[in-house]
């Protein structure tokens, strides 16, 4: 038996039906005498080869197995029956387009966002937040209604110090959707906020409030912000310095270093990169 294609006879039909308890089986009733069957076969083979863990193509040659075709109630060729858990769940007779077939299979196949989420979870297990971030962001763009992806992105944002973004994502979660994962991420955000408000930061914020035009204090505060991953606030301060003096201290280098440290696809990085480009050019 191939990994994704098997020829079915009366001898192995029960075995193939048993496989439908683990994956969707496409019973293809065909004949070499049917032009429609010859058109459909390569389409089905191409699809199942892409999903060997989820699909099995079970081919019934009706010229060799007429009794089997009769038991399944096949009346015309080609006919495809989709069997799950031993029972027909869908199917079609005649030649269908590849797009139409994929639409019928969509409920049984992994969605693109699921693949991205699986990759991100592996990276998060290794605490690679920067690697997981763009995958989760792409997954959320594909399925903005999926709350668990939004929560994982919020959690990853906290790991990257993007607390404002995490707070914004959590604010979109409706009361009825606030499960144990939501509460866990909220608690993590609160702890991160406390850790990000150091005595050094508090002292420099007080100094800046007393001398709001001091670029030196702004730069020092930006350094402290970045030390606790408050990147957006650090960039805002550094940009205010660069707008006044493009060559002040190490502000430009700090600004570029922070941009480089932010994950691919980060909205904050994109925003402040455009700001710097406008300033320079």
N, C-alpha and C positions, 0 to 999 in steps of 0.2 A: 504493500500500500504506500503510495506516494504521500509526502507530507501534506499536500493540498489537493491532489487529484486521485480518484480511485475509480476503477471500472466495477460496476455493480452487477451481480448475478443473483439468482435465487439462493446460492450457497452462502453469500456474504452479506445479503441485504439486512439481516438482523444486526449484524456487527456494525454496519454503517449507521443504522438507525440509533444504535446505542451511542455512537459518537455525537449524535445531536444533543446529548445531555451536557456535553462540554462546549460545543461550538455549533454555529449555524451550518447546516448541510444543504447545499444546493443540488437537488436531484435534477439532472439534465436528461430528459428523454429525447433521444436523437436517432437519426438514421443517415447513412452516407448518401441515401437517395434523395434527401431533402436539402435543397439549396439554402433554405432558411437556417437549418441546423449548422451547415458549414459556415455561414456568416456569423452565427451566434457563438460558436465554440471558442474562437480566439479571444472574443470579448470577455467571456466568463473566465477563461484561463488567465487572462491578464489581471483581472480583478482579484481572483483568489490568490494569485502569487504575491500580491501586495499585502495580503492579510492571512498568512498561513496559520496564525494562532487563533484566528476568529472564524475562518471559513474553510469548508471542505467542499470540493466539487465532486459529486458522485454521478458518474456518467452511466446511463443505461442505454445500451445499443438495442433499440427496439426490434431490429431484424434478428438479433440473436436471443433476446429475452422478451418475446411477446407476452408470455404469461405474467411476467413481472410488471410490464406496462399495463396489462389488463387489471392486475390487482390494485394498482394505483389509480385506476380510472382514467387513464390518459386517452384522449379522444382525437388529438391532433398533434402534429409535430411542427416546430419544436415546442416542447412544454418544459417549464422549469418550476419545480416546487421547492419552497423554502421550508425546511423542517427544523424545528427547535424543540428540545425536550420530547422528542418522539412524535410531535404533532405538526401539521402544516400551519404556518403562520402567514404565508403570503405566496405569491407566485404569479406566473403569467404564461400565456400561450402565444406563439408567434414570435417574431423578431422584435426586440425592444432595443432602443438606443442605449449606449453605455451610460449616459447621463441618467436615463430613467431607471436603469437597473441599480445604479449607485444610490439613487434617491430611495428606492425600496429597501436597500441594505443599510441605510444610514442609522437606523435605530439599533443595529446590531454591531456596528463598527466603532472603534475608538474615534472620538472627535479630535481635531487638530489641537484644541486647547488641552485635551487630556494628555497628549504626548508632551506638550510643553510643560505641563504641570508635573509630570513624572520626572522629566529631566531636572526641573527646578528643585524637586524634593530631594533628589540625589545630591545636588550641590549644597542645599541647606543642611543636609545631614553632615556635610563636611565643613559647615559654617562659611561656605563661599557665597556670601550675600551679594557681592558684586556680580558674580556669574549668574546667580539665580534671578536677579532683579529684571534684566531685559526679557527673560523668558516669561516671567510672571506678568510683566506689563503687556507683552504680546498676547498672552493667553487671555488677559482681561479685555483687551481690545476685541478679541474674537468672540468672547462670551461675557459681556458686561453685566449680564443678569446673574452670574454665578457668584454667590456671596463668598464661598470658600476660597475662591481665587483672590477676591478682594482682600480677604483677611490675611491670606499668605503674603500678599504684596505689602500690606500694612506691617506685618511682622518683619518682613525683609527690610522695609524702609527704616524700621526702628534699629535693626542691626547695622544699617548704614548711617545711622544718625539723622535720618531725614524725618524728624519728629513731626514737623508741620504737615508733611505729606501723609504720614501715618494717621495723624489726627483727622485730616480731611477725609481719608478713606473710611475710617471708622465712623465718622459723622454721617456717612451715606447708608449705614446699616440700619434697617428699620427695627423697631422694637421686637416684632415677632421673630426676627431673624437673629436675635442676640443670644446665641447659644454659648456653650462652654468654651469653644474656641475663641469667640468674640471676647468673652470675659477675660480669658487668658492674655490675649493681645492687649486689651485695655490696661490690665495690671502691669504688663511689661512696659507699656508706654509711660505710665505714671512713674515707675521706677527709673526709666531712662530720663525723664524730665528732672527728677530729683538729682540724679547723678550729673546731669548737664548744667546744673546751677551751682557751680563751685564758689567758695569764698573769694577766690581770685577774680572770677567773673563779676560777682556782686560788687567788689571794690572798684573794679574798672568801670562798671556801668554807672556807679555813683560818681566817679571822677569825670566821666563823659557828660553826665547830666550837669555837672558844675562847669565844665569847659567844652561845650558842644562843638566848637570849631577846632579842637585839637586833633590834628591828624595823627600825632604820635600816640595819643590815647586810643584813637580808633584802631590803629594798626595793632597795638598791644592787645586790645580787646578781640580783634579778629583772630589773632593767633590763639587766644584762649578759647574762643568759640570753636575753632577748627579742632583744637585738642580734644574736645568732647563731641566732635562730629556735628556741630551746629553749623553746617556748611552754608546754608542759605543766608543766615545772619552774618556770617563772616564775609561772604561775597558782597552783601549789601554795603557793609562798612567799607570794604576795600574799594568798591566802585565809587563810593562817595569821595574817597581820597583821590582816586585817579581822575575823577571829573575836575578836581581842583588842580592836581599836580601829578602828571603822568609818570614822573620820575621820583616820586617821594619814597624814600627809604627802600624797603624790600616789598612794597605793596604789589607791584605788578607781578613779581615772581611768585608771591604768595597766592595771588589771584589765579595765576596759571596753574600752579601746583594743585590747588583745590579743584579746579576744573578737571585736571587730569586724573584726580583720585576718585571722582564721582563715576558711578556705573554707566555703562553704555545705555543710551535711551533715557537718561534722567532728565526730567523736565526742567529742574533747577539749572542744571549744567547748560542745557540748550538755551534757556533764557539769558543767562549771564554771559554765555559765549557770544550771543548776538549783541548784547550791550557793549562788550569789549570791542567787537568788530566795528560797530558803529562809531565808537570813540576813536579807534585807530585809523579808520579809513573813511 
